[in-house]
């Protein structure tokens, strides 16, 4: 029964988050181009841009943009949620904050950065680096699977290109590393084994 409640809670959290993205996009279809019901994206080195960091992942330019982020968010988010709702919320907050601050500090001036791709890279980075800190076999298996499935696409997306927020991608990935390091600050110690005795 407790397991069922846990699965329900995890599905509810992920579904609510993804649902919010889709609701915002649906509302935005009735608004002028460049305007969102959630607010504005991050404009680097502006006060408004700084306050926009928490809401930027909710805003997408069009349905194609949203769909391209939804699929990896569902997959990577579900993998993080295997360790519980608390871990997912923590990782999400750290990745959004680090990615947003990176964009705000180093993004091109007079540009507006929107979308959840920074969070996607953050979840990817977290799953890749987590196994280095928690030393669990399950984490290592997930790391290998995620790297095989998304590694090439993620590396390609870090290459600067027009109209793509590569700073959001890069600092989202950094945010994933930061989240893994904070979440697992100490590597588990392996108890030393006593030497075996042989009778000659």
Helices and strands as residue ranges (DSSP letters): H 2-28, E 42-43, H 47-51, G 56-58, H 63-81, H 85-106, E 112-113, H 117-134, H 137-157, H 166-183
